[in-house]
Amino acid sequence: MIRSLFAACALSALATAAVAGAQSYDERPAKLAPRDTHYEYVRRAVDIPMRDGVKLHTVIVIRKGTRDAGILLTRTPYDADEQTKADSGTFAGILAHGDGPWDVIAADGYIRVIQDVRGMHGSQGITLMNPTPAGSPNNPTKTDDSTDTYDTIAWLVKNVPESNGRVGISGISYDGFLPLMALINPHPALKVSVPMNPMVDGWRGDDWFHNGAFRQIGLSYMLGQQGTRDASTPWVTDTADDYDYWLRNVSAGAVAKAQGVDQASGFYRKVAAHPAYDTYWSSAAMDKILAAQPLKVPTMLVAGLWDQEDIYGAPAVYRALEPKDTRNDMVFLTLGPWYHGQEIGDGSNLGAIKWDQDTAKWWRWHVLRPFLAHYLKSDQPAMDVAPVTAFRTGTNEWQRMQAWTQPTPTPLYLKPGGALGFDAAAGTAQTVDYISDPAHPVSYRVRPTKPMYAEGSTWKNWLVDDQRGVSGRPDVVTFTTDVLTQPVTIAGTPEVHLTAATSGTDSDWVVKLVDVYPEEMPKHEEMAGYQLAVAMDIFRGRYREDLAVAKPIAANTPLPYRFALPETNHVFLPGHRIMVQVQSSWFPLYDRNPQTFVPNIFFAQPKDYVTATQKITVSGPDASYIALPVVK
């Protein structure tokens, strides 16, 4: 017994020694102590409590030695930790990951704060896509992004001793929607807001619909953002060309079911249940919400003239707020020649189109920088920033304006024989006809098309694609002016006045306003004959009478369709021509219209899709035209 006990103890001692020995050889420490990195900044991660007890994950980045500095806040569903990765020793380096003007922030030493919104990444709480104000029909909770911004700012000004108590908020896209929400009952320390490319109205012309046509490729975003808290649910297809994938799966609803979007995203289920512009959408439109709020915070709205995701929002908010700005010192607007968010990157070109300068850098340093400094620095240096700063394409020059106004519209008429001109065609009504076949829809860009953010995708440039890729199709009709001998300048919103008939009982109408380059371009041969779309959009015919109520179209009956194209600021130069293109599909960016009226196109069946004969009226008293905002 004693011998056995002795043996057991010996074995235990040997085992302990072995473990200790193994630990002594382990090359990884049990705990990594804080390092003296010698970085020029300090990065703090905190969880800030909101009024209902939910904590929001927040990262604060401060250059060492900072005192009396303004705070620039961005709230985001896109991972605050990822946007502040400490993989650079410089202040500018860590800022470069984020959704903001990193060079301006670094130059002026602002305290940078990035926060995860509720339910995303490191933040607690439930997730809602673009939640409207608390207590509204779309948000039955007691909090929203305005209350969360208020509570966050209240915490920051009390707990960041390096600050001067002045806070600004900025962001792009969804992060641009959040500075708009911050304008509802703003905290007194909020001194400036800069919504860039903001999501404003998801039905009229931003992410989810354009005039009733569903931007179905956005389903991948819904799946990724709402499938998991860390936004990691992948979108996977077995098809090299998105055109083939969406065509094979028939409808947006069928794709949502195949990809699991219908179970992963409560937002998708709401979208599919509200295909018309009912109160679900109209009550959530930020331009309408903010029009009912007093102006308390100076705001600079930033828009891209070729924003492929949120082209509608910023100008819509400007139109809603500018009439309330009686002293013309609270509402500012920038119109830049950019894709979605390009203003924080290189703005020398957009696809094949070159601007003769880095437009984004110029804007950041000559407009945004003095604007932020005036409101965020303690000494509030004077600024010389115009109420409107707009880049005029064609002549490629920045303009300073007191307001962005709409000139008296000038009709540009579609005419027989594919002609286009400022004088109407004489005689009785004539039509230009084409066949629209849902089995062979018009691609929105030259195939193969890739998912939005797939490797190698040029999604950000698609609005400036050469339209010759589709203009030769028999189901795309074109109308072209003679070669211009004088410049034609437009600045504002072109409006489509289309008189058209269809043999179906529903139809989509896509209208494009195009600048056709000369056939010879010395020194720029690659641009010869280029067809640059200046403005284009789609309208779903079932909403011709009422955006909130879908109605069948009377077959074979010429009917008026009226809708706006996106904002323009462009010069058609001498030697160029103006072109208008009309078609009835824009695939797979938008879901196919079956051309047979069904209650909900999300769930259209293969039998519903029929060919239709489309007739565009091009002469007579109801001739189709584009009301151009021509600057006289």
N, C-alpha and C positions, 0 to 999 in steps of 0.2 A: 504493500500500500504506500509506504513512504517513498519507495523507489519509483513507483508510478507517478506519485505527486511531483517528485523531483523532476522526472522526465517531462511531465506536462509543463512545469514551470520553465524548464529549459527550452522546450519548443516554443512557448509563448514569448520568451525573451528573444529567441532567434528571429521569430516572426516580427516582433516589434523593431528589432534592429534592422531587419530586412526592409521593413516599411520606411524606417527613418533613413536608411541608406538610399532607398529609391527616391525619397523626397529630396535628399541632398543632391541627387543627380538630375532632378527635374529642371529643365531649362526655362520653365515658365514660372514667374512668381505667383504666390498664392493670391496676391492683390497688387494691382498696379497703382503705385502712388502718383499723385498729381505731378506732372512734369513742368519744369521751367522751360517752356517752349521758346521763349524770347520772341513770340509773335508780337506784332504791334497793336494787337487788339485783345480784348477780353470778351469771351463768349459765355453768356449766362443762360441757362435753361430754367424756366420757372413755370409753375402751374397756377394760373391766376383764377381766383374764385369769382364766379358770377353771382348775381343776386339770388339765384335759386340753388346755390351750392355747387353747381357743376363747375369743374375746373378745366380751363382751356390752356393747352400746352403752348408756351410762348418762348421764343428765343430772342435774346437781346445781345446785340453786338456793338461794342463801344471801343473806339480807338483809345489806347492807353494815354492817360494824361488829359482826357477830355473834361472840360468844365463848361457849364452854362451853354449847353448845346440843345438845339431843337431835336425832336423825335420824329422820324418818318416811319409810320406804321403801315404794314401790309397784312391783311388777314386773308387766309387762303385755304382751299381744300387740297392743296398740292404739296403738303409735307414741309413744315417749317424746318425740321432737322435736315432734310435733304437740301433745302435752299440755303442752308448755312453750314455746309460741310467745312470742317476745319482742316482743309487740305492745302491751305496757302498760309504763309506767314504774314502776308500783307493785308491791310484793311480792305483795299480794293479787290484783292483776290478772293476773299471770302464772300464779298458782296456780289461778285460776278455770277454766282449760282442763282441768285434770287430774281424775282419778278419785279425789277425796278431799275431806275437809272443809276447803275452802280458807280459810274464815273463821277456824276454830279454829287452823289451822296459822299463819296470818298473825298472829293475836292473840298467840300464844305464841312466835312466832319460831323454830319448828323448822326445821332444815335439811331441805329437800325433795329427795328422790331418786326418780327414775323411771327404770326400766330395761326395755329390750326383752328379752323372753325369747328363748331360742335359736331361730334360724331365722326370726325376724320382724323386719322393718324394718331397723334398723341393726346387728343382732346376727348374729354368725356361727353356724354349726352347722345341724343338721337340725331340722325341725319335727315335733313330735308333739302331738296334741290331748290336753290333760290327762294328761301322762305319769305313770304310777305310779312308785313307787320303783325305783331302778336295780336291774337284775337280775331284776325280776318278769316274769311272762309277757307283760305288755303293754309292757315297756320293756327290751329286751335290752342297752341301752347301759350304760355305767359311771357315768353322771351322771343327775341329775334336778333338779327344781326345789328340792328340799331342799339338795342339795349346791351348787347354783348360788347359793342364798340365803346359805348358810354362807360360801362364797368371797367373795361380794360384801360381806357385812358385815365379814369379816376385812380386806378391802382398804379399806373406808370408814373404819374406826376407826383405821387406820394413816396414811391419806392425806388426811383432811379435818381439818386442825388446828383448825378452828372448833368441832368437836364435843366433847361431854363423854364420848364413848364409849358412850352409851346409844342403842340403836336399837329402833324399833318398826316393824311392818309392817302395812299395811292395804290394802284394795282391795275392789272390788265385782265380783260375777259371776265371770268367769274370774280377774280380779284378786283376787277373794275366795277362790277355790280356792288361790291361791298362798300366802297367809298360813297356810293349813292345812298345806300341804306344808312350810312353814318350821318347823313344830313337830316334825318328824322330825329327831332329832339336832341340836337348835338350837345356833347359835353362842352362847357365853356372853354376848356383848354384846346379844343379842336379849332385850329386857326386857318386851315386850308385843306381842300380836297382835290385830288387829281384822278378822276376816273378815266382810264385809258381803255378804249375799245370795249366799253362795258356791255354786259348782257342786260338788255332793257325790256324788250318785248319779244318773248319767245315765239309768238305767232305771226306778228306783222312782218318781221324781217331779220330776226337774229337767229339763234342756234337751231330752233326746233322746226319751225315752219317759215315759209315765205308766202304770205297771202294765201294760206290754206294748203299749200303743197308741202308735204312732210319731207324734211331733210333726213332721210332714213339712215344715212351713214352715221348719224349721231347716236344710233343704238349702241355702238361700241363704247362710246363715252359713258352712256348710262350704265352699261354693264360694269365697266371698270370702276366708276366712281361709287356705285352703290352695292356692288357685289360683296365687298369686304371693307373693313375700316381702313386698311392700308392701300386700297384702290389697286389691288393686285390681280383681279380676275382677268385672265387673258381673253382676247377675241381671236379665235382661231378659225381659219377656213382652209379648205383643201383645193382652192382654185387660185391660179396665178393672176387672173384678171377679175377684178371686182365686178365688172359688167356682167360676166358670165355667172358669177356666184349669185348676184341679186336676181338676175333674170330667171335662173333655174329655180329659185325659191319663191317666185311669184310675187308675194306681197310683203310689206314691212311686218305685218303681224306674224306671218309664217316664219320669217327670219328671227323675230324676237323669240318665238317659241323654240326654234331649233337651237339658238344660242343660249337659252335660259334667261334672257333678259326679262321675260314676263314674270319669272319668280324672283330674280335678283333685285329688280328695281321697282319699288313702289311708284316712283316718279313716272316710269314708262307706262304703268297701268293707268295713271291719271291722264297722261298724254293721249293714249289710245282711246280713252273714254271721252275726250274733249277735242275732237278734230275740228270743230268750228270755233269762231272767236266769241265764245260765250263769256259769262262773268268769271269763269275760272281763269281765263287769260286776261281779259280787260281789267279785272281788279288787281292783277299782279304786275301790270305794266308800270315800270318805274317812272316814266315820264308823266303818267297820269297821277301817280301817288305823290310825286314831288311837286306837281303843279298846285297841289292843295296845301303845301307846307310853306311857311315863311322863309325868306332867304336870310340865313344867318351866317353862313360860312362861304368865303370866296371859293369858287369852284372853277377849275379848268377842265373842260371836256376835250378829250383827245380822240380824233377819228382818223381812220385810214381810208383813203379814197378807193382802195382795192382790198378792203378787209374781207377775207374769204369766210369769216365766221360771224362777226357781229357788226355788219356794215350799217345797220339801221339805228342802233341805239344812241350814240352820242349826239348826232344831229337832232334826233327826236327830243332828247332831254333839253338841248339848247332851245329848240322851238317852244318848249313848254315853259322854260324858266326865264328866257330873255325878256319877255314883256314885263315881268315883275321887277327887273333890274332898272329901276327908274333913274339911277345915277350912273349907269353903265360901268360899274366898278365891282360887280360881284360875280358875273357870269362871263367866262372866257371860253373861247373855242379855238382849237387847232385842227386844221384839215391838212394832213400830210399824205404824200404819195406812197403809201405803205400798205403792206399786208398786215395781218393781225399781229400786233405787238412789235412790229419792226422798228418802232421809234426808239427802243432801247438797244438796238443793234446797229448794223451797218445799213445806211439808207442810200447808198450810191446808186443802186439799181433795183428794179423789181423784175425778176426773170430777165428777159431780153431787153427790157426797156431801161435806158440809162438816163440819169437826171443831171449830169454834168457837175455833181457835187455830192457830198455825203449829207443828204438832207436830214437824217436822223440826228447826227452829231451836231449839226448847226442848230437844230431846234433845241436839243437838250441844253446846249451851252448859252444860246442867245435868248431863249424864251423860258424854258423850264427852270433853269438855274436861277436867274434873277427873280422869277416868280416865287419859287420856294424860299429863297433867301429873305424876300420882303416880309413874308409871314412867319418864318420859323426862326430867324436870327433875332437875338435880343435887341440889337440896335436897329432892326427893321430898315435896312438900306433901301433907298428909293429904287423903283424899277421903271423901266421903259418898255412895258409889254402892252401891245395893243389888245383891245377886247377880242379881236379875231386875227389869227395868224393863219394864212392859207397858202398852200403851194399851188401855183397855176402850172399844170402840165401842158406840154406842147412848147411853150416858151421857157419853161423850167425856171421859174422865179418865185421867191417868197413875196407875199403881199401882207401889208398891215391894213386892217380895216376897223372901223368903229362898230360895224354890225355885219352879220351875214344875212343878207336880204334876198328876196326872190324877185328877179326882173319880171316885167310884163312878158308873159309867154308868147313865143312866136311859133305858129304852126309849121311843121315840116311834114309835107304830105307824101304818103305812099301813093304811087301812080302806076298806071298800066305799063306793061313792058318792062317792069323792074326799075322804073325811074323813081326819083326822089327829088323833091324840090320845095321851095317856099311858096310857090304858086300852086293852087289846086288844079287838078285836071278838069277840063271842061267836059260837058256831055252828061249822059245818063250813067247810072250805076253800072260799074263793071267789077269783076272779081278776079283775084289771082288764087288759084286752087292748088291744093296738095293733098296727098293721102297720108294720114297719120296711122301707123301700124304699131300697136303696143308690143308685138312680137319682135320688132326691130327698132327699139327706141333710139333717139339721138343721144349719143354720149356727150357728157358735159365737158369732156376733154379727149384728146387723142389717146386711143387705147394702146397698150393695156393700162387700166387704171388700178392704182394700189390703194389700200386702206389709208386713211388720213395720215397716220403717224408711223406707217411701216418704214423700214429701212429703205432708203433710196427714194422715198416719196417726195414729190415736189408740190404737194398739196397747197402750200402757202402761196404758190405763184399761179394757181389755175385761172384766176380772174383776168390775167393778162396773157393767157395762151393765145396763139395765133388762130383766129377763128376760121381761117381757110381749111382747118382740119375738118369742119362740118359744113361750110357754106356751099359746097358743091353737091350736097345730098339733095335728092328730089323732094324730101320732106322738110327742107329748110328753104324758105323763099327769101330772096334778097332784093333790096331796093337801094339804088346808088345814085348820088348826085353826079353831075359833071365835075370835072376837075375844078377845084376852087381857085379863083383868081384873087380873092381877098380872104383874110383870116376871118373865121367865125368863132367867136368867144362865147362860151356858155359857163354860167356860174349859178348853181342852184339845183333844183330837182326837176329833171325831165318827167313829163307825165304822158303816159300812153293813153290815146283815145282810139281804141281799136273797134271797128265794126266787123263782125265775123259771124259766120254760120257754120254749124257742124251737123253732120248726118247722125251723130250720136246724141246721147242725152246728158253727157257731161264731157268736159274738155279742159285741158290746160293750155295756156297761152304763154309762150316765152318770147320776150321782145328784147333785142339787143341793139344798142346804139354804138356804132363802130367807126373808128378812125382808120381809113384805108391809106396806107403810106404810098408814095409814088413808086412806079414800077422800076425806076432807076434811082439808086441812092449812092452816089459816089462816096467812097471811103466807108460806107456802111452797107455793103452789098447784102449782108445777111438780113437787113430790114426791108429790102425792096418788096413792095406789095404786101407787107405785113398788115394784118387786120387786128387792130387793137380795140378791144371792147372798152369803151369809156364808161358805160353803165348798162346793166342788164338785170332782168328779174323775171319771175314767173308769177302767174295768177291762176288760181283754180276756179274754173268757170261756175261751179255750183254755188259760189258765193257772190255772183254778179249782183244780185239784188240786195243781199243782206249778209254781211260777214259772219253773223251769228247763227244764221239758219241756212242749211244746205237745201237747195231746190234743184230739181231736174231742169235741164236746158231744153227749150222747145226746139226740136230737131228741124234742120233745114230752114231756119229763120234767122235773118241778119239781126244781131243784137249788139248793143254797145257794151264794151268792157273798158273800164277806166281804172288805172292804177299807176302809182308812182315808181320810177326807177330810183336807184340810189343817188346820193349827192354827187355833183360834178363840179370841177373847176378846171376847164380845159380849153385849149385853143386848137381848132382844126386849121392847120397852116395852109397857105397857098401851095398848090401842087398836090395836096391831099384830096381825098374825097370822103364824103360822109355816107355811111351805109346803115341801113336798118335790116335786121334779120328777124324773121318770125318762124317759130316752130311750135310743136305741141308736146315735146318731152325733153327731159334734161336729166339723163340717167347715167349712173345709178345714184347721183347726188340726191335727187328727188324721187319719191315713189311714183310708179307709173299710174296714170289715170286710166282706169279700164275703159273709159269712153262710153260706158253704160252706167247710168246712175244706180249706185248701190248706197245703202244707208251709211256704211263706214268703209272707206277704201282700205283701212288697215287690214281688213279681213276679206277683201275681194277674192273670189274664186277664179280658177282658170277660165271657166265658161263666161265670165263677165267681161273679159278683155276682147274688144272688137275693133276692127279697123274703122276709120271714119274719114269722110271727105270734108276737108276744111276749106272755107271760102272767105277770103279777105276782101272787103269792099275797098276799092282803090280809086273811085271817081264818083261824081254825083254829090248830092247834099250830105250824105253820110259817109263820105270818104274817110278812111283811117288816117291818123296823123299822130305825130309826137309833138307835144307842146314843149318847145325847147326854151330854157331860160337864157335867151340870147342877150348878151351885154351890148347895148347899142353903142 
